[in-house]
Amino acid sequence: MQEIIEKIDEFNKERDWDQFHSPENLAKSIVIEAGELLECFQWDSENYNKEEVCEELADVFTYCIQMAMKLDVDPKEIILKKLEKTKKKYPVEKAKGTSIKYNKL
């Protein structure tokens, strides 16, 4: 993960793009790129172009990592923390095999 963070940081510094990366702008960019990812499945969810999906997924990941960098948080740490919280909301014995929201389990 550290290598990816360093590569993204270097890429942005070379282009002087950090000035545009406010948390608000990064949040917007995450949503925009997520929309482009969804667009890959818009008309045919079974016959999608995997390469295009991977490119859009990479864009989403990149902006998410940049957001973590801007907020000075460790992506691994916040993901693991949220996973622990979600485990409590969705205990295996209640949630296994169902997509029902936690408050209706």
PLY file of the C-alpha trace (Angstrom):
ply
format ascii 1.0
element vertex 105
property float x
property float y
property float z
element edge 104
property int vertex1
property int vertex2
end_header
0.00 0.00 0.00
2.82 2.40 0.83
4.25 2.03 -2.68
0.89 2.98 -4.20
0.56 6.00 -1.91
4.05 7.16 -2.87
3.38 6.71 -6.61
0.12 8.69 -6.41
1.83 11.43 -4.39
4.70 11.64 -6.89
2.28 11.74 -9.83
0.34 14.64 -8.28
3.44 16.59 -7.22
4.92 16.36 -10.72
1.76 17.98 -12.09
1.15 20.37 -9.17
-2.36 18.93 -8.80
-2.54 18.76 -5.02
-3.86 22.33 -5.04
-7.09 20.96 -6.56
-7.46 18.05 -4.13
-9.61 19.43 -1.36
-11.65 16.82 0.52
-14.77 18.15 -1.22
-13.24 17.89 -4.70
-11.94 14.41 -3.97
-15.36 13.30 -2.71
-16.91 14.62 -5.92
-14.28 12.81 -7.98
-14.94 9.52 -6.16
-18.65 9.78 -6.96
-18.01 10.75 -10.58
-15.62 7.85 -11.11
-17.99 5.46 -9.34
-20.66 6.59 -11.79
-18.32 5.80 -14.68
-17.72 2.38 -13.14
-21.45 1.79 -12.94
-21.83 2.93 -16.54
-19.76 -0.10 -17.60
-22.75 -2.25 -16.59
-25.53 0.12 -17.68
-27.16 -1.85 -20.48
-25.74 -5.32 -20.08
-24.54 -6.46 -16.69
-23.29 -9.81 -18.01
-21.28 -8.72 -21.05
-19.07 -5.97 -19.74
-15.57 -4.97 -20.79
-13.35 -6.12 -17.94
-10.48 -3.83 -18.94
-12.77 -0.77 -18.82
-14.17 -1.90 -15.47
-10.64 -2.25 -14.07
-9.67 1.21 -15.31
-12.69 2.82 -13.67
-12.15 0.80 -10.49
-8.54 2.01 -10.43
-9.79 5.61 -10.70
-12.13 5.08 -7.74
-9.34 3.51 -5.67
-6.93 6.30 -6.61
-9.29 9.06 -5.51
-10.12 7.16 -2.31
-6.43 6.84 -1.50
-5.93 10.54 -2.23
-8.80 11.35 0.14
-7.13 9.28 2.86
-3.85 11.09 2.19
-5.56 14.48 2.38
-7.24 13.56 5.68
-3.98 12.08 6.98
-5.51 8.70 7.75
-4.21 5.20 7.06
-6.49 3.41 4.54
-5.73 0.01 6.07
-6.51 1.25 9.57
-9.84 2.86 8.69
-10.94 -0.12 6.58
-10.16 -2.60 9.36
-11.89 -0.38 11.93
-15.01 -0.15 9.79
-14.95 -3.88 9.11
-15.00 -4.57 12.86
-17.94 -2.21 13.30
-19.79 -3.86 10.40
-19.15 -7.34 11.83
-21.12 -6.31 14.90
-24.00 -5.03 12.79
-24.06 -8.18 10.69
-23.25 -11.20 12.87
-22.75 -14.35 10.81
-25.57 -16.22 12.51
-28.07 -13.56 11.40
-26.61 -12.20 8.17
-25.22 -15.24 6.38
-26.76 -15.65 2.94
-29.08 -12.64 3.17
-28.83 -9.06 1.97
-31.32 -7.71 4.50
-30.18 -4.49 6.17
-28.83 -4.87 9.71
-31.76 -3.07 11.34
-34.18 -5.66 9.94
-32.24 -8.81 10.75
0 1
1 2
2 3
3 4
4 5
5 6
6 7
7 8
8 9
9 10
10 11
11 12
12 13
13 14
14 15
15 16
16 17
17 18
18 19
19 20
20 21
21 22
22 23
23 24
24 25
25 26
26 27
27 28
28 29
29 30
30 31
31 32
32 33
33 34
34 35
35 36
36 37
37 38
38 39
39 40
40 41
41 42
42 43
43 44
44 45
45 46
46 47
47 48
48 49
49 50
50 51
51 52
52 53
53 54
54 55
55 56
56 57
57 58
58 59
59 60
60 61
61 62
62 63
63 64
64 65
65 66
66 67
67 68
68 69
69 70
70 71
71 72
72 73
73 74
74 75
75 76
76 77
77 78
78 79
79 80
80 81
81 82
82 83
83 84
84 85
85 86
86 87
87 88
88 89
89 90
90 91
91 92
92 93
93 94
94 95
95 96
96 97
97 98
98 99
99 100
100 101
101 102
102 103
103 104
